[in-house]
Amino acid sequence: MSSATAIIITAAILGMVWALAQFLLISRIPVKSEGISDSTGLVTGSNDEATTRRLTEIYNAIYEGAESFLRAEYRICAWFICVFGAIIFILVAWGTGWDFARGLFTALSFVLGACTSILSGYLGMKVAVYSNVRTTVSAQKSGWTLCFNTAFRAGAVMGFALCGLGIFMLYISLLAFRIHYPQAEDWIYLTECLTGYGLGGSSIAMFGRVGGGIYTKAADVGADLVGKVVHGIPEDDPRNPATIADNVGDNVGDVAGMGSDLFGSFAEATCAALVLGSSIGLSGGWDAMVFPVAVSAVGIFVCLLCSFIATDISTVKKEADVEKALKIQLISTTILMVPAVYFASETFLPGEFELRATVGLDVITLHPWQACMCVIMGAFGGLIIGLITEYYTSHSYKPVRELADSCKTGAATNMIYGIALGYKSAIIPVLVLAVVVYGSFALADMYGVSLAAIGFLSNLATGLTIDVYGPVCDNAGGIAEMAELEPYVREKTDALDAAGNTTAAIGKGFAIGSAALVSLALFGAFVTRIRHSSADELFQDGVNMLEPVTFSFLIVGGMIPFA
């Protein structure tokens, strides 16, 4: 077993084991409503049997709703996987001169990617629903540590399980395909077959984000309209049955949907990097070619170590600590990724290796430090976008407070100010993406851009942890309101949820930013593969945007998101 294989497999298994350990810690919290006791917490408090039954009833209703929605959605996804998998098999086999092995491997990769995305989203939903009510119960205790840790660990289950399972399935597929393609000269075909894995993950992400997102917003707006506008009752009032649908939407859209979305970006970025860097295997061997996977693997180790900062080292003891703890997670993982990536590049990459340029006939000579810098640029680019997103969405900073103040003059000024603020918030992230793309391309051609995309998602386990934290706290507050618990419980969950709304926005920022880099990397991988298949007859000089057909369809493509 090579050193890269040992690191990657160990990291993947460790991620899944750590997710299980976090789940077991959450499961130790009983669903039992009890009062505050300064000395012993819940143990000696008053146990309200009726409230406990109410908590269980609400928990079961949310669980059944989320289960029913995902079952219906994944039933449609199953038909899509079967039909589209068959189409991929036929088209790939036909396009490669009826090479049925490549067609079969690509179709299998597609099915594996789709099933991994489905499994990750489903597990994330179950854990989120399982943890929502336990976060509510924990908020009844004195102090902030237990309720924060419960929600944080629920996010960790999703984050580490998805990363561990995704890396494990991807690398096992690579090793299986290597049996058929043992020679380094044939690894271009191996990586081409693996592109189906990213396509499968992205296909399920489309269903999860679009289907789950529409349901989430429809349920949220519907519950607010019928409750606040029509009947004038508080949000999550137990008299409003639409609040159950609202809480279900948080789990199927913001947990399962976002998980599938980020998994799709991770899978696509990895597959693009492997295709672009497949020629590295000729001079650097197997470990050098799978360097992008090794970066994601060391990211699991880094995220696991940093998770102790929030739950054990610098615990949340007051309301002001909540947002700080989540921010420290992003910053600490990004900083620790620097020595981790340097170690990976020096260990798995040769001192000097060659790579064919994406455009032209040049052969580029690269060194490990260049690959390392590309990953680091992506990691810090992601951190900056995350912090900028936090600045524009957190109640602790000026933009949100000014937006709240604009409500005093009516809905019109609030909408205008909010839209303007949204446009303004995109300026710095776009500039950051431009700098990352230019810098990584200058260092290592399009392979560098794909490594920057990998770096952007290198701390994905932490990103998903703080992203899932938000919906869990939101649901916990809704359950507290519907169960008619003491007002202090809702106040505590609202404080946790306020930071959770910001983390949800940060998650979306990561997803959009990484998608921009991944799309460019995928385009480079497409050009690389077409050049190889056509013996450099096509796209030798790149894609000319000044050609009328190219420019015309570029405009059409820019219109599609608004259609």
Stockholm file with secondary structure:
# STOCKHOLM 1.0

chainA/1-563         MSSATAIIITAAILGMVWALAQFLLISRIPVKSEGISDSTGLVTGSNDEATTRRLTEIYNAIYEGAESFLRAEYRICAWFICVFGAIIFILVAWGTGWDFARGLFTALSFVLGACTSILSGYLGMKVAVYSNVRTTVSAQKSGWTLCFNTAFRAGAVMGFALCGLGIFMLYISLLAFRIHYPQAEDWIYLTECLTGYGLGGSSIAMFGRVGGGIYTKAADVGADLVGKVVHGIPEDDPRNPATIADNVGDNVGDVAGMGSDLFGSFAEATCAALVLGSSIGLSGGWDAMVFPVAVSAVGIFVCLLCSFIATDISTVKKEADVEKALKIQLISTTILMVPAVYFASETFLPGEFELRATVGLDVITLHPWQACMCVIMGAFGGLIIGLITEYYTSHSYKPVRELADSCKTGAATNMIYGIALGYKSAIIPVLVLAVVVYGSFALADMYGVSLAAIGFLSNLATGLTIDVYGPVCDNAGGIAEMAELEPYVREKTDALDAAGNTTAAIGKGFAIGSAALVSLALFGAFVTRIRHSSADELFQDGVNMLEPVTFSFLIVGGMIPFA
#=GR chainA/1-563 SS CCHHHHHHHHHHHHHHHHHHHHHHHHHTSCCCCBCCCTTTTTTTSCBCHHHHHHHHHHHHHHHHHHHHHHHHHHHHHHHHHHHHHHHHHHHHHHHTTSCHHHHHHHHHHHHHHHHHHHHHHHHHHHHHHHHHHHHHHHHTSSSSHHHHHHHHHHHHHHHHHHHHHHHHHHHHHHHHHHHHCCSGGGHHHHHHHHHHHHHHHHHHHHIIIIIHHHHHHHHHHHHHIIIIIIICCCTTCTTCTHHHHHHHHIIIIIIIIHHHHHHHHHHHHHHHHHHHTTTHHHHHHHHHHTHHHHHHHHHHHHHHHHHHIIIIISCCCSHHHHHHHHHHHHHHHHHHHHHHHHHHHHHHSCSSEEEECSSSSCEEEECHHHHHHHHHHHHHHHHHHHHHHHHHHCTTSHHHHHHHHHGGGCHHHHHHHHHHHHHHHTHHHHHHHHHHHHHHHHHHHHHHHHHHHHHHTTTHHHHHHHHHHHHHHHHHHHHHHHTTCCHHHHHHHHHHHHHHHHHHHHHHHHHHHHHHHHHHHHHHHHHHHHHHHTTTSSSTTCCCTTSHHHHHHHHHHHHGGGC
#=GC SS_cons         CCHHHHHHHHHHHHHHHHHHHHHHHHHTSCCCCBCCCTTTTTTTSCBCHHHHHHHHHHHHHHHHHHHHHHHHHHHHHHHHHHHHHHHHHHHHHHHTTSCHHHHHHHHHHHHHHHHHHHHHHHHHHHHHHHHHHHHHHHHTSSSSHHHHHHHHHHHHHHHHHHHHHHHHHHHHHHHHHHHHCCSGGGHHHHHHHHHHHHHHHHHHHHIIIIIHHHHHHHHHHHHHIIIIIIICCCTTCTTCTHHHHHHHHIIIIIIIIHHHHHHHHHHHHHHHHHHHTTTHHHHHHHHHHTHHHHHHHHHHHHHHHHHHIIIIISCCCSHHHHHHHHHHHHHHHHHHHHHHHHHHHHHHSCSSEEEECSSSSCEEEECHHHHHHHHHHHHHHHHHHHHHHHHHHCTTSHHHHHHHHHGGGCHHHHHHHHHHHHHHHTHHHHHHHHHHHHHHHHHHHHHHHHHHHHHHTTTHHHHHHHHHHHHHHHHHHHHHHHTTCCHHHHHHHHHHHHHHHHHHHHHHHHHHHHHHHHHHHHHHHHHHHHHHHTTTSSSTTCCCTTSHHHHHHHHHHHHGGGC
//
